[in-house]
Amino acid sequence: MLKIQAHIIFKGRVQGVGFRFTVQRIALNLGITGWIKNFANGDVEVIAEADREIVDIFLNKIRDYFKRYIIDEEINTTETAGEFSDFEIRF
């Protein structure tokens, strides 16, 4: 399987709704490594590393859970360097 690194920016009402903690829980349950961080402009940035299929499941779970809050998202994927060992919330 091909491991990828996905860089995602979620836009909408994605702060103040438990977004980071829920995304972290989903990531840990799926074995995804990386991090999540709020931007000052209200967006949320995510770096997720895993097999492409797992990242797709991860994104679909986030979209389903926060469908009322996510307005848009930007996703860029690259091959992963495997630089993370867990999934953390960054401040």
C-alpha positions in Angstrom: 0.0 0.0 0.0 1.1 3.5 -0.7 1.7 5.7 2.3 0.9 9.4 1.7 1.0 12.6 3.6 -2.1 14.7 3.2 -2.1 18.4 4.0 -5.6 19.6 4.6 -7.1 23.0 5.4 -10.7 22.9 6.6 -12.7 26.1 6.3 -16.0 27.0 7.9 -17.2 26.9 11.5 -14.5 24.5 12.5 -13.2 26.1 15.7 -15.1 26.1 19.0 -17.0 22.8 18.1 -14.5 20.2 19.4 -13.0 19.8 15.9 -9.4 19.3 16.9 -10.2 16.8 19.7 -12.6 14.8 17.5 -10.2 14.7 14.6 -7.4 13.5 16.9 -9.6 10.7 18.2 -10.5 9.6 14.7 -6.9 9.7 13.6 -5.7 7.7 16.6 -8.4 5.1 16.1 -7.3 4.7 12.5 -3.6 4.7 13.2 -2.9 7.9 11.4 0.1 10.0 12.4 0.5 13.8 12.1 -1.0 16.8 13.7 -3.9 19.4 13.8 -3.7 23.1 14.5 -6.0 26.1 14.5 -5.3 29.1 12.4 -6.0 32.7 13.6 -8.4 33.2 10.7 -10.7 30.4 11.8 -9.4 27.6 9.5 -7.9 24.4 10.8 -4.8 22.8 9.3 -4.2 19.0 9.4 -1.2 16.9 8.4 -2.1 13.2 8.2 0.2 10.3 7.2 -1.1 6.8 6.5 -2.0 4.5 3.6 -4.0 6.3 1.0 -7.1 4.2 1.7 -6.9 5.0 5.5 -6.5 8.7 4.8 -9.7 8.6 2.6 -11.6 6.9 5.4 -10.2 9.5 7.9 -11.4 12.4 5.6 -14.8 10.8 5.1 -15.3 10.3 8.8 -14.4 14.0 9.5 -16.7 15.2 6.7 -19.6 13.1 8.0 -19.2 14.1 11.6 -18.8 17.9 10.8 -20.9 18.2 7.7 -22.8 21.1 9.2 -19.6 23.0 10.0 -17.2 22.4 7.1 -17.8 24.8 4.2 -14.7 24.0 2.1 -11.4 22.1 2.2 -8.1 22.3 0.4 -6.1 19.0 0.1 -2.6 18.4 -1.2 -1.0 14.9 -1.0 2.6 13.9 -1.4 4.6 10.8 -0.6 5.3 10.5 3.1 8.6 10.7 4.8 7.2 8.9 7.8 8.3 11.8 10.1 5.5 11.4 12.8 5.0 8.7 15.4 1.6 9.9 16.8 -1.2 12.4 16.1 -1.0 15.5 18.2 -2.9 18.8 18.7 -0.5 21.7 18.1 -1.0 25.1 19.6 
